[in-house]
Structures are given as structure tokens and as C-alpha cells.
């Protein structure tokens, strides 16, 4: 009798453990023609921000981890459900640094360093607590070489087969991960380079699918300024192994926005984006693919860099993008969300300038800090996002 009661107790404990694990796990997300769905049947809309440096905060000590937790709490309050991060990245200072000028760091990527990967483990656990998801980019840039592709595949295999050191979840089975992003967008307006970039992205996307069939795989696409974008986007939606196309929505690159026309050029930006969305919708529907607007950004007024400086033009552009996502959800278009570039959160300048490269912002280390970042004290922008992300 005692043994029977013991077995019953053990069975009850095991059952509770299994149930708690199942409850903790979020549903996976899959692409179904013109929309994204959770495995529980509900529609998933990407309401995201980029925070490429999140694993670095988690790997650089208690103080930085405290910042990470505060930042994620802030994003959860805004209604963000997706955070885009960069895996296997570290930042170092150049050999010579002028103490009188802002320091620019050097970004290193695809580092299979256990300390850095434990930082990524921590981020995924914190996202899971908040029922948020991660889009994990495996690299920032993609050189066109066989050596690079081989290195990429080695890093991808190491990462996708990893077991989280904190949760013991295999990455390939962790539903906190929404998608593997092959690479960030290629920063060029050369059509030939972009076609080559998409071809390599497609090859690597297919490789990622062989390692992990549970998660979405996304590739980046950047419109070609004023040129005809239809053939290149069609190449993207035809790519094998690709579930989502992340369309870069940066008018400085794609619409010729400059400091002198931040406000005056908004009408042109809206018209050109409307035309492109019509093309993206038609081709995505033809090939049964979905897309979202990624790295969506607009400069602060007058290209200011200080947190809380005016962002009137940016707010107008963000409101426009959110209205397009809401319209798409209402009408069944394959535009399934928007991810903004990006979260700067608690980072602050020292006086009028940024001094520390390790006070991470949305901008990569070698770029001018603050121009595109959304900071926690940018009240007008955070209020806009809080209201804009209410659609379900």
C-alpha cells in the first residue's frame, strides 16, 4: 500500500511537471497562405521592435542584465510581441580611441562563444516569461563567397542544435523563437548585387529548413529606390525554404529622404509605399507567401541624436505603417505585421554626445547613435506604439 501511494505521488509530480512545461511553452507559428497562425488556431500579427544587442546585455554582467529586464518589461507594456535580435555578436573598441570624440565600436558576428550563447539563452527565457517571441538573425552582413557560406552553415548547425543552458529546451523545439532570419538586408542599390544576395539567402534558408522544420525562416528584401521592384520581389517570394519576406522600410535608403525634406517628402513616401505594398500583396498572394515590414525607421527631426528630442516626422510615418498593417489584417492581405528599428530604451547621451559604445542603441556600433532609436523617454513615439499595437 505504501509503495502504491509512493508511485501515485511520483506520477502526480511528473504529471504536474509535464503540464507546467506544456503551459509554459507558447504555440508555434506557421505560415498559411496570406496569414500567420499559431498552432492553437489564432492569427499571429508581428508587433515588433529590433533589439540586436539583447544577448550582449545578458552576457555582460548583472548591471546589463538588469537593463535588459527593464527594457523587456517596457516593451511588454507597449504591446510588443516580437523582438529581433542578433545571435553570436560581440563588440570591441578599435585599437586607438580619441577620448575627446564619440567612440565607435567594431561588430563581430557568428561567434560560437559559450558566454555569448548563454546570453542568448537568458534572453529567450525572459521572452518566454512575457509570452514574447524572438526573430533571431544569424548574421548582419553576407559576403558572396563559398568560404563564407560554409562558415555560415557551421555556425547555423551549432546554434540550431543547441540546448538552452537555463531551460534545457532545444532551440529547434523552442516555440519562443518565431523565426530564423537568414541575414540583415544588404546595403546596396546595385541590382546585380541584390539578386546575388537573394540567391544566397535562398540557399541558406533551405539549409536552415533541413535543420529545423518547426520554425519560420525569413529573408530580408530592400526595395531598389525609385526603380522597378517587381522582378526582385518575385524572386524573393519564389525562394525555396522561405516562409516570410522581411521588407526593409527605411525611406532614407528607399525613398531618398534627407535632412532637408523629412516633412516635405512624407507624401511621396506614402505614395511610393502604397504602390509597393500593392505589388507585394499581389505577388505574395500569387505564391502563397507572407511578408512584414522590417527595420521600419525614420530619422528624428533634423537628425537629432538626443533621447526625447522631437520626432514629429517619424511619428507620422510610424502611424502610417501601423494603419497599413491594421488595414491588411482587416482585409486579409498578406502583410502580417511590422517591426520597428529599433529600441534604444534606457540608453542616454552624456551631454550632447554619445560617449560609450557599450551603451547600446538601435544603431549598430559604427553608426551615429540615436538618430533612429526609440528611447523610453520618447513619450510621443511610445504612446503612438502603445495605441497602434492594440489591434488583434
Secondary structure, DSSP 8 states (H G I E B T S, - for coil): -HHHHHHHHHHHHHHHHHHHHHHHS---EEEETTEEEETTS-EE-EEEEE-TTHHHHHHS-HHHHHHHHHHHHHHHHHT--EEEEESS-EEEE-SS--TTS---EEEE-----HHHHHHHHHHHHHHHHTT-EEEEES-S----SHHHHHHHHHHHHHHHT-B-TTT--BGGG-TTEEEEE---------HHHHHHHHHHHHHHHHHHHHH-SSSEEEEEEE--TTS--HHHHHHHHH-TT--EEEEEEEHHHHS---GGGTTTTHHHHHHHHHHHHHHHHHHHHHHT-EEEEEEEE---GGG--STTS--HHHHHHHHHHHHHHHHHHHHT-SEEEEEES-EEET---BTTB---TTS--SS-TTS-TTSS-EETT-HHHHHHHHHHTT--
